[in-house]
Amino acid sequence: MNNLLTDISGVRVGHADDAKLASGVTAIIFDRPTVAAIDVRGGGPGTREGSLLDLANTVERIDALALSGGSAFGLDTAGGVQAWLAEQGRGFVVRDAVIPIVPGAILFDLLNGGDKAWGRFSPYRDLGYAAAAATGTDFALGSTGAGLGATTANFKGGIGSASAATPGGVRVAALVVVNAVGSVTVGDGPWFWAAPFEIGGEYGGRGLPVAFTPQMLTMRIKGGAAATAVENTTLAVVVTDALLTKAQAKRLAMIAQTGFARAIYPVHAPLDGDVVFAAATGEKPVDPLAGLTELGMAAANVTARAIARGVYAATALPFPGALPAWRDRFG
């Protein structure tokens, strides 16, 4: 296992971004239509086809997911991914029509110093197509793809990923784009809130501070008193090779959200748009009670680890006043 979302067989990831724009997109392609659900906890989400993933609705399987910067403009990303899939003949068949099913979610990165004067049409549809065409089993972390323009309260954000297996051999992995209103570190120090879940020094091996001070627990939020509900979102995709129903995938997404609480302080606020997609490729059966609970526990852990890895791997944007990267401070 490579500690990536693509440790789940049949999953591919691709990025496309623009340094001048300081924004980008990430496509997750499933080799076969895959059961999926969504769980939204933040107060300011931005999604496409979110209603399709509601348990009451008919379509159970999706072909891909699209994650993007650009706020509402980034919702065009899924159209680009959809166009690429259509060229491959992939999609939901309705008699002679084939419709690729591509839910998506966006984050706000419009004030990070990049040039957003793109004219009549935003670049996100074309970026979505490029990301889909670039998908593979190996992909970069940090300030790339949908994470290029991401930030947190005190350090540059980015894309992280992590994977694990249950004792029974069921795999689960997460990819997270960290653009949180809160902080992923304890205070302004080198310690990650997700430190107890770290494996093999994957985000620096700094552990937790010897003691906590009131200053460390003071709330830090992006924008301070001027913080708004549209500027922050952490997006996560959790995938397992378990055989799950749509309702069970929803439960997996709900449990995985606890990984946000283990890694971001504060989280699920009215100032965030936090979203978790969960997908199951259907290779391995699991017990619907204890087995699903164990899988959810592992999903929350990989989500927390992916969040920390996203900030750990990030690099600062090259603009005046840009937030520092964790590595700028702590190496």
Secondary structure, DSSP 8 states (H G I E B T S, - for coil): --SSGGGSTTEEEEEEEETTTTEEEEEEEEEEEEEEEEEE-SSS--EESTGGGSTTSS--EEEEEEEESSGGGGGGHHHHHHHHHHHTT-SEEETTEEE----EEE---TTSSS-----SS-SHHHHHHHHHHT-BS----BSSGGGTT-B-SSSB--EEEEEEE-TTS-EEEEEEEEE-SSBSBSTTSS-BTTGGG--TTTT------SS--TTTTS---TTGGG--TTS-EEEEEEEEEEE--HHHHHHHHHHHTHHHHHH-BS-S-TT---EEEEEEEEEEE--TTHHHHHHHHHHHHHHHHHHHHHHHT----SSTT----HHHHH-
